[in-house]
Structures are given as structure tokens and as C-alpha cells.
Amino acid sequence: MTSCVVAGTALFGAAGVSAAESPSPSASTDAGADPSTDSGASPGSEGPTEAGTSFRTATAVKPGQRATASASTGDYLYWVVPLDQGQRATVKAKVSLPKATRHGAATWQLDVYDGLRRRQTCRYGAQTRTAARDADSVELSCTLRTVRGWAEPWANDPLPGSYYVRLTVVNLPQEDLGLPVHAEVRADTADAGGAQAVDGSLAAPLVPGAGTTTPQGDATPTDEATPTDEATPQDEASAAPDRVTAAAPDDGWSSGWWSDRWIWTAVGGLLAALAGIGGYSLTRGSGRPARVPQRD
């Protein structure tokens, strides 16, 4: 069953469906709010200043970083963030709307997809919001379910790997398409602890392209190659980019075997042993009496 999930990751990494063909939106100082005015971003948390326009061109961002981008109303903005097992992520987005006169309200939506491009449901948060005609900005949020280390192939549970964040407008007057907007996205994670741990782990995180390799090059039939010049499978494996490592969090992917449930299991076993020793001490009595009565 684990192999099915990993195989699906390779298929989705090899064939992506582009959602838009426009260039990647980038940040600028004259469109939207000034990033330095965000008091919620801690020092050193500034992230990329552009966004992708499809799953394939999604801009990588680390948890805790604040990604910004300037774009046009109607663009699809994509970011990708790594999430490991035991983490509960909260994705927040803020869209600074243009000051130009708008023709009506606009509805914005924040979607999150896992490495298999399955849309993940939000436990809570305002995933879709409508901005009034005179609103300056709109804020959205989505708190995902805790990432599990393993799940059945038919389940839609979040699994370790890459998660795509998509921000776009879903309803607005046609006259407002193309107006400049400024978007800010940030994904914060919290450790859920051993209470959410499961028995099992994936063979590899759900990172698109993890099961594919890069060819060494196109060899023509006229090339004269000796046996020593031929590429070996080991050479091809070493030349292929390690997409799993490149998409990993700063501290790497967890192995999956350790959780704080081991500590509670050990403590429970120790307490059970002490309880057994105490119960035996109370029920065994004082031992054999000093004087044993003689038989007649």
C-alpha cells in the first residue's frame, strides 16, 4: 500500500497541469502594503518575493517565512511548503487590494494541496472571504489536520511531503480583472506530540518527482564509447537530483520511528513494575513464623 502512494507521487511529479501561463508574479514596493509594516513577522523570517503560477512553478517557502508577491487580480499564486509528520500547520494569507475604484465586491480563496495534489480540508479558519468594494485588504487562514506518518491509500489524510498553497480570486466583476494586488502568505507549524503518532511510515515523503531520475544525456549512435566510458546505474543515481532532500525542512525529514509515546510507554512500564513489587510486598506477609508448632 505504501508503494502505491509513492508511485502516485512519481506520476504527479512527472506530469503537472499548468493553471496559468503568465510569468511568475514578483514583489514591488509600489503595489500593495510595505512588507516591513508586518509586526507578526519575526526577524529573519522574510521569505521569497515572488509566487509561481502553477503547481510546477510553485515558489518554495519554509515554515515560518513570510512570502510576498505582487500580481494582477485574477492570477493564480502558488507556493510550496514542506510539512513533516506530527506537525499541524496554519496557513495565513493577506491580500492588499488596489486603491483604485473597484466595481464591486471580490471573493478570495485560499486552498492547500498535498504532494499528490489532493485538496486538503481545513479544520477551522476563514478559507474564503469576500472583500467589500471599498475594503483595503482581506485576510484568510486555514488550519490543516495533523500530518500523519502513514495512512491507507484510499484515505485523504495529510501525509509528510510538499504542500501547495494556492491563492486566487474566485468571484469579482469582470471590469476589476487585472488590477494590481499585493499578497502575503505565511505557514506556521506546531508539534502535535505523540498523541497523533501512528504505527507506520511512508517509504518516502510525498515530494513530486521523487521517483524520477534525470537522464545523463542523449547519446548518438555514432558516438564511440568504450566499456569504461559507459555510465553505470550508480553514476545515473548520483547524477539525478535528490528532490526529497532539496524539499526537506531545515532539520530534515523525521525517520518516523520516534515519538514521545516511547517515553510514556517506558514510564508506564516502570510504574507497572513498581506497582507489582508493592502489591507483592503487601500480600506476602511477614514470612515464615519464628516458631513452627510441632506435630503430635
Backbone as CSV, one residue per row, in Angstrom:
resi,resn,N_x,N_y,N_z,CA_x,CA_y,CA_z,C_x,C_y,C_z
1,MET,0.826,-1.201,0.000,0.000,0.000,0.000,0.860,1.251,0.000
2,THR,2.002,1.205,0.723,2.904,2.354,0.729,3.475,2.607,-0.646
3,SER,3.745,1.510,-1.392,4.297,1.675,-2.736,3.318,2.366,-3.665
4,CYS,2.010,2.179,-3.443,1.017,2.851,-4.276,1.091,4.353,-4.097
5,VAL,1.267,4.793,-2.837,1.342,6.229,-2.578,2.583,6.826,-3.193
6,VAL,3.729,6.100,-3.063,4.978,6.609,-3.621,4.913,6.641,-5.142
7,ALA,4.273,5.608,-5.742,4.141,5.592,-7.195,3.277,6.738,-7.677
8,GLY,2.228,7.051,-6.929,1.391,8.185,-7.309,2.142,9.491,-7.242
9,THR,3.068,9.603,-6.290,3.883,10.818,-6.189,4.724,11.000,-7.428
10,ALA,5.311,9.903,-7.922,6.156,9.998,-9.111,5.350,10.396,-10.333
11,LEU,4.110,9.872,-10.439,3.296,10.210,-11.602,2.927,11.673,-11.610
12,PHE,2.546,12.191,-10.447,2.172,13.595,-10.388,3.376,14.488,-10.567
13,GLY,4.562,14.032,-10.169,5.759,14.840,-10.367,6.162,14.885,-11.818
14,ALA,5.819,13.847,-12.598,6.232,13.787,-13.993,5.291,14.540,-14.904
15,ALA,4.007,14.601,-14.538,3.036,15.252,-15.426,2.209,16.222,-14.629
16,GLY,2.523,17.495,-14.682,1.789,18.543,-13.959,0.870,19.272,-14.904
17,VAL,-0.213,19.758,-14.338,-1.183,20.516,-15.132,-1.028,21.975,-14.780
18,SER,-0.667,22.764,-15.745,-0.439,24.192,-15.511,-1.757,24.912,-15.374
19,ALA,-1.847,25.755,-14.328,-3.073,26.503,-14.098,-3.064,27.856,-14.774
20,ALA,-1.879,28.361,-15.143,-1.799,29.642,-15.829,-0.483,29.706,-16.550
21,GLU,-0.413,30.523,-17.586,0.783,30.613,-18.404,1.461,31.972,-18.288
22,SER,0.997,32.816,-17.374,1.590,34.131,-17.227,2.880,34.029,-16.446
23,PRO,3.795,35.013,-16.571,5.049,34.961,-15.831,4.799,34.980,-14.336
24,SER,5.820,34.547,-13.571,5.691,34.492,-12.134,5.532,35.895,-11.578
25,PRO,4.491,36.141,-10.778,4.346,37.459,-10.163,5.492,37.713,-9.204
26,SER,5.944,38.939,-9.140,7.043,39.297,-8.250,6.650,40.497,-7.432
27,ALA,7.395,40.705,-6.346,7.071,41.779,-5.426,7.646,43.092,-5.910
28,SER,6.985,44.182,-5.576,7.487,45.516,-5.846,7.036,46.432,-4.729
29,THR,7.692,47.555,-4.572,7.398,48.427,-3.445,6.225,49.344,-3.696
30,ASP,5.773,49.470,-4.952,4.707,50.404,-5.247,3.364,49.720,-5.411
31,ALA,3.256,48.432,-5.180,1.982,47.733,-5.312,1.673,47.027,-4.029
32,GLY,0.724,47.535,-3.262,0.321,46.886,-2.034,1.048,47.451,-0.836
33,ALA,0.917,46.733,0.272,1.466,47.182,1.537,2.953,46.943,1.600
34,ASP,3.597,47.700,2.469,5.028,47.557,2.678,5.283,46.350,3.559
35,PRO,6.105,45.378,3.130,6.323,44.193,3.955,6.899,44.508,5.313
36,SER,7.611,45.608,5.454,8.233,45.918,6.740,7.226,46.334,7.787
37,THR,5.966,46.591,7.395,4.957,47.006,8.360,4.293,45.834,9.038
38,ASP,4.629,44.616,8.690,4.009,43.435,9.288,4.687,43.142,10.606
39,SER,3.988,43.394,11.706,4.569,43.174,13.027,4.597,41.709,13.398
40,GLY,3.854,40.855,12.669,3.827,39.444,13.018,5.034,38.678,12.542
41,ALA,5.819,39.233,11.640,6.981,38.530,11.124,8.175,38.796,12.013
42,SER,8.807,37.747,12.492,9.977,37.878,13.335,11.197,38.134,12.478
43,PRO,12.274,38.684,13.087,13.484,38.953,12.316,14.029,37.679,11.688
44,GLY,14.424,37.776,10.432,14.988,36.625,9.742,13.955,35.727,9.121
45,SER,12.636,36.117,9.197,11.580,35.258,8.648,11.155,35.677,7.252
46,GLU,11.843,36.672,6.665,11.485,37.109,5.332,11.781,36.004,4.327
47,GLY,10.820,35.723,3.479,10.955,34.649,2.510,11.046,35.178,1.092
48,PRO,10.642,34.388,0.125,10.728,34.801,-1.284,9.784,35.956,-1.586
49,THR,10.104,36.681,-2.630,9.317,37.848,-3.036,8.637,37.621,-4.378
50,GLU,8.291,36.380,-4.652,7.569,36.057,-5.876,6.748,34.805,-5.637
51,ALA,5.849,34.525,-6.562,4.992,33.347,-6.473,4.914,32.681,-7.832
52,GLY,4.722,31.369,-7.820,4.543,30.642,-9.060,3.121,30.789,-9.576
53,THR,2.912,30.325,-10.787,1.587,30.403,-11.394,0.994,29.027,-11.678
54,SER,1.638,27.975,-11.195,1.113,26.618,-11.366,1.776,25.731,-10.326
55,PHE,1.330,24.481,-10.262,1.940,23.542,-9.325,3.424,23.354,-9.645
56,ARG,3.743,23.295,-10.910,5.123,23.029,-11.317,6.055,24.186,-11.007
57,THR,5.537,25.397,-11.059,6.381,26.573,-10.850,6.178,27.194,-9.477
58,ALA,5.590,26.446,-8.544,5.335,26.981,-7.210,6.641,27.393,-6.538
59,THR,6.618,28.513,-5.850,7.797,29.043,-5.160,7.935,28.376,-3.803
60,ALA,9.135,27.870,-3.510,9.386,27.187,-2.246,9.513,28.192,-1.118
61,VAL,8.893,27.871,0.007,8.961,28.709,1.202,9.032,27.797,2.414
62,LYS,9.830,28.168,3.397,9.993,27.374,4.601,8.932,27.752,5.632
63,PRO,8.579,26.834,6.533,7.630,27.189,7.603,8.170,28.345,8.436
64,GLY,7.320,29.295,8.728,7.712,30.466,9.492,8.160,31.640,8.642
65,GLN,8.446,31.421,7.371,8.826,32.513,6.488,7.586,33.216,5.939
66,ARG,7.762,34.499,5.644,6.671,35.283,5.065,6.991,35.551,3.604
67,ALA,6.200,34.959,2.732,6.392,35.128,1.294,5.482,36.232,0.791
68,THR,5.999,37.057,-0.089,5.234,38.159,-0.660,5.292,38.095,-2.171
69,ALA,4.309,38.698,-2.806,4.285,38.757,-4.264,3.302,39.821,-4.704
70,SER,3.659,40.515,-5.746,2.756,41.465,-6.387,2.254,40.842,-7.680
71,ALA,0.969,40.931,-7.908,0.377,40.267,-9.072,-0.825,41.062,-9.545
72,SER,-1.541,40.489,-10.473,-2.755,41.097,-11.007,-3.967,40.308,-10.536
73,THR,-5.044,40.991,-10.318,-6.275,40.333,-9.902,-6.693,39.307,-10.960
74,GLY,-6.894,38.092,-10.517,-7.225,37.001,-11.429,-6.101,36.008,-11.604
75,ASP,-4.879,36.358,-11.183,-3.762,35.414,-11.269,-3.912,34.315,-10.230
76,TYR,-3.370,33.147,-10.553,-3.258,32.055,-9.593,-1.857,32.120,-8.994
77,LEU,-1.764,32.236,-7.685,-0.478,32.341,-6.992,-0.228,31.040,-6.229
78,TYR,0.956,30.458,-6.436,1.296,29.166,-5.847,2.587,29.278,-5.036
79,TRP,2.556,28.682,-3.849,3.748,28.464,-3.029,3.746,27.013,-2.578
80,VAL,4.924,26.492,-2.241,5.037,25.121,-1.751,5.848,25.130,-0.468
81,VAL,5.363,24.423,0.549,5.992,24.394,1.872,6.100,22.943,2.333
82,PRO,7.230,22.531,2.933,7.364,21.151,3.422,6.736,20.993,4.805
83,LEU,5.986,19.914,4.985,5.381,19.590,6.274,5.722,18.156,6.623
84,ASP,6.154,17.956,7.861,6.563,16.628,8.312,5.514,16.059,9.251
85,GLN,5.637,14.764,9.540,4.643,14.107,10.368,4.661,14.678,11.783
86,GLY,3.478,14.739,12.362,3.329,15.298,13.699,3.161,16.799,13.724
87,GLN,3.204,17.456,12.562,3.065,18.904,12.511,1.639,19.298,12.149
88,ARG,1.175,20.351,12.802,-0.134,20.926,12.483,0.130,22.332,11.951
89,ALA,-0.190,22.543,10.681,0.155,23.789,10.006,-1.048,24.727,9.944
90,THR,-0.750,26.006,10.094,-1.741,27.063,9.906,-1.223,28.009,8.833
91,VAL,-1.937,28.101,7.733,-1.550,28.951,6.615,-2.408,30.206,6.652
92,LYS,-1.737,31.358,6.616,-2.431,32.640,6.627,-2.047,33.440,5.395
93,ALA,-2.994,34.142,4.861,-2.756,34.963,3.672,-3.436,36.305,3.850
94,LYS,-2.782,37.345,3.333,-3.336,38.693,3.344,-3.185,39.295,1.951
95,VAL,-4.260,39.795,1.417,-4.256,40.403,0.091,-4.561,41.886,0.256
96,SER,-3.608,42.728,-0.125,-3.814,44.175,-0.112,-4.419,44.574,-1.449
97,LEU,-5.609,45.101,-1.382,-6.373,45.414,-2.590,-5.982,46.781,-3.147
98,PRO,-6.176,46.985,-4.429,-5.787,48.271,-5.033,-6.652,49.411,-4.521
99,LYS,-6.059,50.600,-4.506,-6.782,51.785,-4.065,-7.641,52.369,-5.180
100,ALA,-7.459,51.863,-6.377,-8.272,52.361,-7.494,-9.739,51.989,-7.282
101,THR,-10.602,52.728,-7.917,-12.040,52.494,-7.786,-12.408,51.131,-8.364
102,ARG,-13.019,50.309,-7.537,-13.432,48.981,-7.969,-14.942,48.973,-8.224
103,HIS,-15.389,47.999,-8.997,-16.781,47.970,-9.440,-17.674,47.097,-8.564
104,GLY,-17.103,46.435,-7.585,-17.927,45.591,-6.724,-17.082,44.770,-5.785
105,ALA,-17.732,43.895,-5.019,-17.042,43.039,-4.062,-16.282,41.930,-4.794
106,ALA,-15.259,41.406,-4.118,-14.432,40.330,-4.676,-14.270,39.236,-3.630
107,THR,-14.408,38.001,-4.057,-14.268,36.852,-3.167,-12.934,36.175,-3.425
108,TRP,-12.122,36.055,-2.368,-10.809,35.425,-2.458,-10.839,34.091,-1.739
109,GLN,-10.006,33.171,-2.218,-10.000,31.817,-1.655,-8.578,31.313,-1.499
110,LEU,-8.341,30.611,-0.384,-7.040,30.019,-0.067,-7.201,28.504,-0.031
111,ASP,-6.480,27.790,-0.901,-6.553,26.332,-0.970,-5.190,25.737,-0.674
112,VAL,-5.191,24.547,-0.063,-3.960,23.828,0.252,-4.078,22.417,-0.312
113,TYR,-3.043,21.990,-1.040,-2.994,20.658,-1.652,-1.753,19.931,-1.145
114,ASP,-1.858,18.600,-1.025,-0.705,17.820,-0.582,0.156,17.442,-1.784
115,GLY,1.174,16.590,-1.553,2.093,16.215,-2.616,1.451,15.454,-3.750
116,LEU,0.292,14.834,-3.504,-0.461,14.159,-4.559,-1.504,15.073,-5.181
117,ARG,-1.445,16.346,-4.826,-2.373,17.364,-5.321,-3.815,17.062,-4.939
118,ARG,-3.968,16.494,-3.749,-5.301,16.302,-3.200,-5.624,17.508,-2.324
119,ARG,-6.757,18.102,-2.560,-7.147,19.280,-1.784,-7.419,18.875,-0.340
120,GLN,-6.763,19.563,0.586,-6.894,19.253,1.995,-7.936,20.159,2.642
121,THR,-8.748,19.557,3.494,-9.767,20.324,4.197,-9.148,21.069,5.373
122,CYS,-9.780,22.145,5.753,-9.319,22.957,6.880,-10.118,22.600,8.126
123,ARG,-9.425,22.429,9.230,-10.124,22.163,10.490,-10.918,23.391,10.910
124,TYR,-10.315,24.527,10.763,-11.003,25.784,11.028,-10.225,26.907,10.357
125,GLY,-10.855,28.056,10.274,-10.248,29.200,9.603,-11.130,29.705,8.475
126,ALA,-10.938,30.958,8.128,-11.691,31.587,7.041,-10.967,31.335,5.735
127,GLN,-11.326,30.242,5.082,-10.670,29.854,3.830,-11.148,30.689,2.653
128,THR,-12.363,31.186,2.710,-12.931,32.027,1.653,-13.560,33.260,2.289
129,ARG,-13.217,34.406,1.744,-13.768,35.655,2.274,-14.076,36.614,1.129
130,THR,-15.082,37.430,1.359,-15.479,38.422,0.374,-15.092,39.814,0.863
131,ALA,-14.351,40.516,0.044,-13.933,41.879,0.356,-14.913,42.854,-0.257
132,ALA,-15.344,43.804,0.550,-16.284,44.806,0.060,-15.618,45.696,-0.990
133,ARG,-16.432,46.457,-1.639,-15.925,47.298,-2.738,-14.886,48.295,-2.251
134,ASP,-15.062,48.823,-1.033,-14.162,49.833,-0.505,-13.155,49.265,0.497
135,ALA,-13.021,47.936,0.597,-12.092,47.327,1.560,-10.654,47.522,1.105
136,ASP,-9.769,47.705,2.065,-8.348,47.878,1.768,-7.616,46.545,1.642
137,SER,-8.086,45.536,2.357,-7.406,44.242,2.339,-8.385,43.159,2.774
138,VAL,-7.981,41.924,2.570,-8.749,40.763,3.000,-7.769,39.724,3.528
139,GLU,-8.111,39.088,4.642,-7.241,38.102,5.282,-7.937,36.752,5.315
140,LEU,-7.169,35.715,5.017,-7.678,34.346,5.010,-6.753,33.454,5.827
141,SER,-7.280,32.344,6.297,-6.475,31.399,7.070,-7.045,29.994,6.919
142,CYS,-6.181,29.025,7.115,-6.576,27.617,7.019,-5.679,26.805,7.933
143,THR,-6.255,26.172,8.922,-5.521,25.283,9.816,-5.776,23.842,9.383
144,LEU,-4.721,23.169,8.961,-4.849,21.808,8.448,-4.911,20.798,9.577
145,ARG,-5.303,19.598,9.230,-5.233,18.487,10.168,-3.773,18.102,10.411
146,THR,-3.529,17.415,11.502,-2.165,16.999,11.829,-1.649,16.017,10.783
147,VAL,-0.416,16.239,10.337,0.188,15.361,9.334,0.487,14.011,9.969
148,ARG,0.006,12.949,9.349,0.194,11.592,9.845,1.407,10.953,9.163
149,GLY,2.019,10.031,9.871,3.178,9.353,9.303,2.814,8.320,8.255
150,TRP,1.576,7.828,8.318,1.149,6.783,7.371,-0.368,6.759,7.358
151,ALA,-0.938,6.343,6.223,-2.386,6.234,6.092,-2.699,5.254,4.979
152,GLU,-3.926,4.779,4.945,-4.373,3.902,3.877,-4.391,4.666,2.551
153,PRO,-4.132,3.966,1.426,-4.124,4.664,0.128,-5.447,5.335,-0.209
154,TRP,-6.556,4.800,0.277,-7.848,5.376,-0.053,-8.180,6.577,0.827
155,ALA,-7.425,6.780,1.880,-7.713,7.875,2.801,-7.177,9.195,2.254
156,ASN,-7.768,10.270,2.696,-7.329,11.611,2.286,-6.577,12.305,3.413
157,ASP,-5.969,11.518,4.293,-5.250,12.091,5.417,-3.990,12.805,4.941
158,PRO,-3.631,13.909,5.576,-2.382,14.596,5.203,-1.171,13.753,5.569
159,LEU,-0.225,13.646,4.655,0.971,12.833,4.828,2.212,13.707,4.658
160,PRO,3.363,13.265,5.161,4.579,14.080,5.037,4.933,14.346,3.578
161,GLY,5.397,15.554,3.309,5.796,15.901,1.954,5.581,17.371,1.669
162,SER,5.483,17.689,0.394,5.300,19.063,-0.058,3.816,19.417,-0.069
163,TYR,3.511,20.626,0.389,2.136,21.110,0.401,2.067,22.416,-0.383
164,TYR,1.111,22.462,-1.307,0.968,23.606,-2.195,-0.110,24.545,-1.659
165,VAL,0.231,25.808,-1.610,-0.702,26.854,-1.185,-1.101,27.651,-2.424
166,ARG,-2.394,27.727,-2.684,-2.904,28.457,-3.855,-3.820,29.575,-3.392
167,LEU,-3.548,30.761,-3.886,-4.340,31.943,-3.545,-4.853,32.570,-4.834
168,THR,-6.150,32.812,-4.900,-6.729,33.408,-6.101,-8.085,34.006,-5.767
169,VAL,-8.582,34.824,-6.685,-9.916,35.378,-6.567,-10.869,34.492,-7.358
170,VAL,-12.024,34.212,-6.774,-12.964,33.281,-7.402,-14.230,33.968,-7.889
171,ASN,-14.457,35.191,-7.460,-15.673,35.887,-7.896,-15.458,37.391,-7.776
172,LEU,-15.626,38.106,-8.881,-15.496,39.557,-8.904,-16.044,40.082,-10.213
173,PRO,-16.318,41.363,-10.293,-16.767,41.934,-11.573,-15.678,41.826,-12.634
174,GLN,-16.082,41.595,-13.840,-15.126,41.443,-14.932,-14.277,42.698,-15.130
175,GLU,-14.826,43.865,-14.812,-14.069,45.103,-15.001,-12.882,45.225,-14.058
176,ASP,-12.874,44.446,-12.951,-11.796,44.537,-11.964,-10.648,43.574,-12.241
177,LEU,-10.782,42.728,-13.238,-9.687,41.816,-13.575,-8.466,42.603,-14.049
178,GLY,-7.309,42.209,-13.553,-6.075,42.854,-13.960,-5.608,43.957,-13.041
179,LEU,-6.408,44.342,-12.055,-5.962,45.368,-11.123,-4.824,44.840,-10.263
180,PRO,-3.842,45.671,-9.906,-2.692,45.193,-9.129,-3.072,44.897,-7.681
181,VAL,-2.535,43.812,-7.157,-2.735,43.427,-5.759,-1.390,42.992,-5.179
182,HIS,-1.322,42.989,-3.873,-0.121,42.533,-3.167,-0.528,41.442,-2.189
183,ALA,0.123,40.280,-2.266,-0.242,39.120,-1.445,0.883,38.769,-0.488
184,GLU,0.506,38.362,0.704,1.444,37.879,1.720,0.938,36.543,2.236
185,VAL,1.831,35.573,2.315,1.469,34.225,2.773,2.496,33.763,3.785
186,ARG,2.020,33.108,4.825,2.914,32.551,5.848,2.303,31.265,6.386
187,ALA,3.139,30.247,6.558,2.710,28.953,7.102,3.479,28.682,8.384
188,ASP,2.777,28.596,9.481,3.372,28.299,10.786,2.981,26.882,11.197
189,THR,3.906,26.188,11.852,3.663,24.805,12.259,3.794,24.668,13.772
190,ALA,3.073,23.700,14.312,3.129,23.365,15.726,3.212,21.851,15.854
191,ASP,3.976,21.380,16.828,4.138,19.949,17.042,2.949,19.419,17.818
192,ALA,2.277,18.416,17.249,1.084,17.850,17.886,1.423,16.836,18.963
193,GLY,2.670,16.342,19.001,3.046,15.386,20.025,2.701,13.960,19.672
194,GLY,3.032,13.056,20.576,2.841,11.635,20.330,1.401,11.195,20.299
195,ALA,0.484,12.039,20.761,-0.929,11.651,20.734,-1.429,11.440,19.318
196,GLN,-0.775,12.069,18.343,-1.192,11.942,16.952,-0.311,10.965,16.170
197,ALA,0.607,10.290,16.844,1.509,9.370,16.153,0.773,8.108,15.736
198,VAL,1.250,7.487,14.656,0.666,6.251,14.153,1.771,5.224,13.975
199,ASP,1.374,3.974,13.905,2.323,2.884,13.704,2.530,2.679,12.208
200,GLY,3.621,3.213,11.703,3.921,3.074,10.285,4.483,4.369,9.732
201,SER,5.133,4.274,8.591,5.692,5.441,7.931,5.789,5.164,6.438
202,LEU,5.831,6.231,5.648,5.967,6.104,4.207,7.394,5.735,3.831
203,ALA,7.538,5.094,2.682,8.874,4.798,2.187,9.620,6.074,1.825
204,ALA,8.895,7.106,1.409,9.485,8.394,1.057,8.410,9.450,1.187
205,PRO,8.773,10.688,1.533,7.780,11.756,1.606,7.150,12.019,0.242
206,LEU,5.971,12.599,0.263,5.246,12.884,-0.971,5.792,14.160,-1.610
207,VAL,6.937,14.007,-2.243,7.592,15.110,-2.940,7.494,14.842,-4.435
208,PRO,6.895,15.725,-5.214,6.771,15.486,-6.659,8.122,15.257,-7.311
209,GLY,8.194,14.227,-8.149,9.437,13.911,-8.840,10.405,13.082,-8.042
210,ALA,9.995,12.622,-6.840,10.924,11.852,-6.010,11.273,10.511,-6.638
211,GLY,10.363,9.969,-7.449,10.619,8.668,-8.060,11.164,8.735,-9.463
212,THR,11.521,9.933,-9.948,12.053,10.078,-11.294,13.532,10.382,-11.256
213,THR,14.216,10.100,-12.331,15.638,10.380,-12.449,15.885,11.228,-13.681
214,THR,16.974,11.929,-13.674,17.346,12.778,-14.803,18.287,12.029,-15.713
215,PRO,17.988,11.914,-17.021,18.879,11.181,-17.923,20.221,11.875,-18.056
216,GLN,21.233,11.097,-18.341,22.577,11.624,-18.466,22.753,12.447,-19.726
217,GLY,21.943,12.229,-20.731,22.070,12.965,-21.989,21.719,12.054,-23.142
218,ASP,21.480,12.639,-24.271,21.127,11.861,-25.450,22.396,11.449,-26.173
219,ALA,22.628,10.153,-26.219,23.817,9.628,-26.894,23.475,9.267,-28.329
220,THR,24.259,9.722,-29.258,24.014,9.428,-30.670,24.638,8.099,-31.035
221,PRO,24.098,7.403,-32.056,24.650,6.103,-32.427,26.086,6.183,-32.928
222,THR,26.504,7.378,-33.358,27.854,7.493,-33.900,28.916,7.662,-32.826
223,ASP,28.479,7.866,-31.572,29.461,8.040,-30.509,30.214,6.739,-30.291
224,GLU,31.525,6.831,-30.229,32.349,5.664,-29.976,32.643,5.608,-28.482
225,ALA,31.996,4.654,-27.826,32.140,4.531,-26.382,32.780,3.199,-26.054
226,THR,33.742,3.256,-25.209,34.392,2.049,-24.718,33.656,1.556,-23.492
227,PRO,33.875,0.315,-23.069,33.189,-0.185,-21.874,33.438,0.674,-20.645
228,THR,34.599,1.312,-20.572,34.894,2.128,-19.398,34.189,3.471,-19.443
229,ASP,33.711,3.879,-20.655,33.041,5.166,-20.774,31.544,5.070,-20.532
230,GLU,30.993,3.871,-20.488,29.561,3.713,-20.328,29.156,4.051,-18.897
231,ALA,28.008,4.732,-18.798,27.521,5.126,-17.481,26.907,3.934,-16.765
232,THR,27.231,3.786,-15.516,26.691,2.713,-14.694,25.443,3.198,-13.979
233,PRO,24.607,2.266,-13.483,23.422,2.696,-12.724,23.788,3.550,-11.517
234,GLN,24.954,3.282,-10.891,25.357,4.087,-9.752,25.644,5.526,-10.163
235,ASP,26.251,5.697,-11.348,26.529,7.049,-11.827,25.242,7.801,-12.117
236,GLU,24.252,7.112,-12.709,22.984,7.771,-13.010,22.261,8.168,-11.737
237,ALA,22.326,7.323,-10.721,21.659,7.640,-9.464,22.311,8.830,-8.779
238,SER,23.666,8.899,-8.862,24.354,10.010,-8.219,24.147,11.307,-8.976
239,ALA,23.940,11.228,-10.287,23.744,12.442,-11.068,22.328,12.980,-10.964
240,ALA,21.378,12.128,-10.629,19.997,12.578,-10.522,19.848,13.493,-9.320
241,PRO,19.081,14.580,-9.438,18.898,15.497,-8.320,18.109,14.835,-7.200
242,ASP,18.543,15.051,-5.976,17.852,14.479,-4.826,16.716,15.415,-4.444
243,ARG,15.560,15.209,-5.060,14.433,16.101,-4.842,13.901,15.991,-3.424
244,VAL,13.975,14.788,-2.839,13.462,14.610,-1.484,14.266,15.452,-0.504
245,THR,15.583,15.432,-0.621,16.426,16.213,0.276,16.261,17.703,0.027
246,ALA,16.142,18.083,-1.239,16.010,19.504,-1.561,14.719,20.092,-1.022
247,ALA,13.661,19.286,-0.956,12.365,19.776,-0.487,12.154,19.560,0.999
248,ALA,13.162,19.085,1.718,13.013,18.766,3.134,13.016,20.026,3.984
249,PRO,12.446,19.963,5.191,12.558,21.093,6.121,14.003,21.320,6.523
250,ASP,14.229,22.377,7.294,15.600,22.719,7.683,16.257,21.603,8.489
251,ASP,15.503,20.923,9.341,16.057,19.848,10.161,15.880,18.476,9.525
252,GLY,15.484,18.415,8.249,15.346,17.148,7.549,14.034,16.447,7.876
253,TRP,13.763,15.393,7.096,12.563,14.602,7.331,12.774,13.680,8.516
254,SER,11.774,13.526,9.353,11.878,12.636,10.503,11.838,11.190,10.048
255,SER,12.477,10.326,10.824,12.555,8.914,10.462,11.222,8.201,10.636
256,GLY,10.396,8.699,11.559,9.080,8.113,11.745,8.986,7.110,12.877
257,TRP,10.133,6.640,13.386,10.054,5.622,14.436,9.998,6.243,15.825
258,TRP,10.426,7.481,15.987,10.477,8.068,17.327,9.324,9.043,17.538
259,SER,8.730,8.941,18.721,7.762,9.926,19.196,7.772,9.864,20.718
260,ASP,7.175,10.850,21.355,7.188,10.850,22.821,6.292,9.767,23.410
261,ARG,5.609,9.001,22.542,4.871,7.844,23.070,5.810,6.812,23.667
262,TRP,7.058,6.760,23.139,8.029,5.840,23.727,8.306,6.203,25.186
263,ILE,8.372,7.485,25.490,8.632,7.911,26.869,7.489,7.504,27.774
264,TRP,6.259,7.776,27.324,5.114,7.402,28.148,4.990,5.887,28.289
265,THR,5.364,5.153,27.259,5.336,3.688,27.358,6.343,3.195,28.391
266,ALA,7.553,3.782,28.371,8.574,3.386,29.341,8.157,3.755,30.759
267,VAL,7.599,4.959,30.923,7.146,5.373,32.254,6.017,4.479,32.737
268,GLY,5.086,4.137,31.830,4.006,3.242,32.221,4.496,1.865,32.620
269,GLY,5.490,1.338,31.874,6.053,0.042,32.250,6.746,0.085,33.594
270,LEU,7.467,1.176,33.882,8.143,1.316,35.178,7.144,1.395,36.316
271,LEU,6.080,2.166,36.133,5.058,2.261,37.173,4.360,0.921,37.397
272,ALA,4.131,0.181,36.323,3.502,-1.133,36.479,4.409,-2.084,37.258
273,ALA,5.723,-2.029,36.990,6.653,-2.879,37.725,6.686,-2.510,39.200
274,LEU,6.701,-1.203,39.498,6.708,-0.772,40.903,5.412,-1.171,41.605
275,ALA,4.295,-1.075,40.878,3.026,-1.480,41.472,3.011,-2.977,41.758
276,GLY,3.599,-3.768,40.858,3.667,-5.208,41.102,4.517,-5.548,42.308
277,ILE,5.662,-4.870,42.440,6.535,-5.123,43.595,5.841,-4.703,44.884
278,GLY,5.169,-3.540,44.864,4.465,-3.087,46.059,3.335,-4.024,46.445
279,GLY,2.573,-4.505,45.456,1.492,-5.427,45.762,1.995,-6.738,46.341
280,TYR,3.121,-7.215,45.817,3.683,-8.449,46.362,4.163,-8.249,47.795
281,SER,4.755,-7.094,48.091,5.228,-6.835,49.459,4.086,-6.775,50.444
282,LEU,2.951,-6.270,50.020,1.813,-6.166,50.930,1.113,-7.500,51.147
283,THR,1.124,-8.363,50.177,0.354,-9.616,50.279,1.174,-10.805,50.745
284,ARG,2.488,-10.710,50.716,3.297,-11.872,51.096,3.353,-12.089,52.595
285,GLY,2.978,-11.126,53.434,3.031,-11.267,54.871,4.439,-11.082,55.406
286,SER,4.637,-11.509,56.662,5.950,-11.342,57.313,6.860,-12.537,57.104
287,GLY,6.450,-13.487,56.330,7.276,-14.642,56.070,6.943,-15.815,57.002
288,ARG,7.825,-16.772,57.099,7.610,-17.953,57.951,7.725,-17.572,59.415
289,PRO,6.779,-18.034,60.263,6.843,-17.695,61.702,8.124,-18.236,62.339
290,ALA,8.567,-17.544,63.422,9.828,-17.921,64.085,9.737,-19.312,64.707
291,ARG,8.598,-19.608,65.342,8.429,-20.912,65.988,7.348,-21.682,65.237
292,VAL,7.743,-22.818,64.706,6.807,-23.658,63.995,6.265,-24.685,64.951
293,PRO,4.948,-24.758,65.128,4.387,-25.764,66.057,4.712,-27.182,65.608
294,GLN,5.059,-27.999,66.575,5.397,-29.379,66.271,4.118,-30.233,66.120
295,ARG,4.264,-31.213,65.259,3.146,-32.116,65.075,3.130,-33.167,66.187
296,ASP,1.910,-33.536,66.511,1.767,-34.602,67.531,2.174,-35.953,66.952
